[in-house]
Amino acid sequence: MSRLDAFIARLHAQKALLEYVAARIADVPGPVLELGLGNGRTFDHLREILPGREIFVFDRAVSAHPASIPDGEHMIVGDIRETLAYCAPRVGSPAAFIHCDLGTGDPTSDLARSDWLAPLIHARTASGGYVATGVKLDMPDFETLPMPPGLEASRYSILRKR
Ligand SMILES: C[S@@+](CC[C@H](N)C(=O)[O-])C[C@H]1O[C@@H](n2cnc3c(N)ncnc32)[C@H](O)[C@@H]1O
């Protein structure tokens, strides 16, 4: 698969998964955490499909399209290894949904990242809350949900905290 095809497949999977989870969290209290603002595309989609849900966005720097930058209270700047660990006073309750879009596509660096990321995501997810992740996360109290039809081959997975 060319990198262009892989990029298109990733965007397709992201859109479908964000909508899949958004349709299931009505009864789960808590904010949404977007890990990786990047260009702001998935943040922009999340705020469109989840109006009224508080969304906090994490990235080490703000380099998004100007129309897709959260307000200062909801943009948490810094290394996620530190900011996710210490965000509770600002973010409040554990999250109903965490979208983790930090993958680099490099297996070694993604594996190293998943090692410190999994316990942080575990701690910040509400009971019954969802995680959609492009980085494999080993989290014992979570069940891995079947992927929506057509997305089985995607690098993404959907997890739900028991
Ligand atoms: C693939 S991009 C996110 C794309 C974005 N979701 C979008 O739709 O445009 C990944 C982002 O994660 C950020 N990132 C990766 N590792 C990070 C870390 N340890 N701490 C903070 N930000 C990190 C990068 O700066 C980059 O902006």
The ligand as a Gaussian input file, in Angstrom:
#p B3LYP/6-31G(d) Opt

LIG

0 1
 C       -0.708000      12.541000      13.786000
 S       -0.632000      14.102000      14.553000
 C       -2.291000      14.392000      15.079000
 C       -3.225000      14.697000      13.938000
 C       -4.539000      15.311000      14.365000
 N       -5.328000      14.398000      15.186000
 C       -5.310000      15.788000      13.184000
 O       -6.404000      15.250000      12.891000
 O       -4.867000      16.724000      12.533000
 C        0.193000      13.700000      16.042000
 C        0.405000      14.866000      16.976000
 O        0.794000      14.353000      18.238000
 C        1.738000      15.213000      18.825000
 N        2.533000      14.427000      19.781000
 C        3.165000      13.247000      19.557000
 N        3.756000      12.823000      20.677000
 C        3.501000      13.747000      21.639000
 C        3.864000      13.868000      23.019000
 N        4.622000      12.959000      23.639000
 N        3.425000      14.952000      23.683000
 C        2.672000      15.905000      23.073000
 N        2.282000      15.842000      21.770000
 C        2.720000      14.763000      21.067000
 C        2.550000      15.761000      17.666000
 O        3.106000      17.023000      18.026000
 C        1.500000      15.841000      16.543000
 O        0.965000      17.135000      16.429000

